[in-house]
């Protein structure tokens, strides 16, 4: 009798597993245009964990993109509809890309979505991802610091992110695009 109850609950939508993150809206990965040293590319990603178990207090990093798995993971999926409004929201966790201060060297972190100036960013036509509070500062992937992860084949790689002055000499580390499955 128990299997029938489970089937009935699933049929009614009660007790069914949560919908995948893609079903929550129009999700995209924010991807560094240059793949650097990883053929899968680098995407904005919650640091310190994978998928729905990602720790929100670790901020964002550039990490191997997961789209090669056939989906956009919870910790790399941004709401495409809000990006044009200056909000880089990860809907699965209901958090937004944030900077603690608007200055060169500031890390890219996460925070409750409040619409403050430190949460407003623009993806410009040239691919620069800038803070609206100072459009001369770009979200930048660290060019020298790189760590290997614990999974993937080949192994996943990660690099820190920070705000840095937008500079044509750093286009490789400062040019972003949106990827949608």
Beta strands, then each sheet from edge to edge (+ up, - down):
strand 1: 27-32
strand 2: 42-46
strand 3: 60-64
strand 4: 78-79
strand 5: 89-90
strand 6: 95-99
strand 7: 108-112
strand 8: 121-123
strand 9: 129-131
strand 10: 134-141
strand 11: 147-148
strand 12: 157-165
strand 13: 176-179
sheet 1: 4+ 1- 13+
sheet 2: 2+ 3- 12+ 10- 9+ 8-
sheet 3: 2+ 3- 12+ 11-
sheet 4: 5+ 6- 7+
end
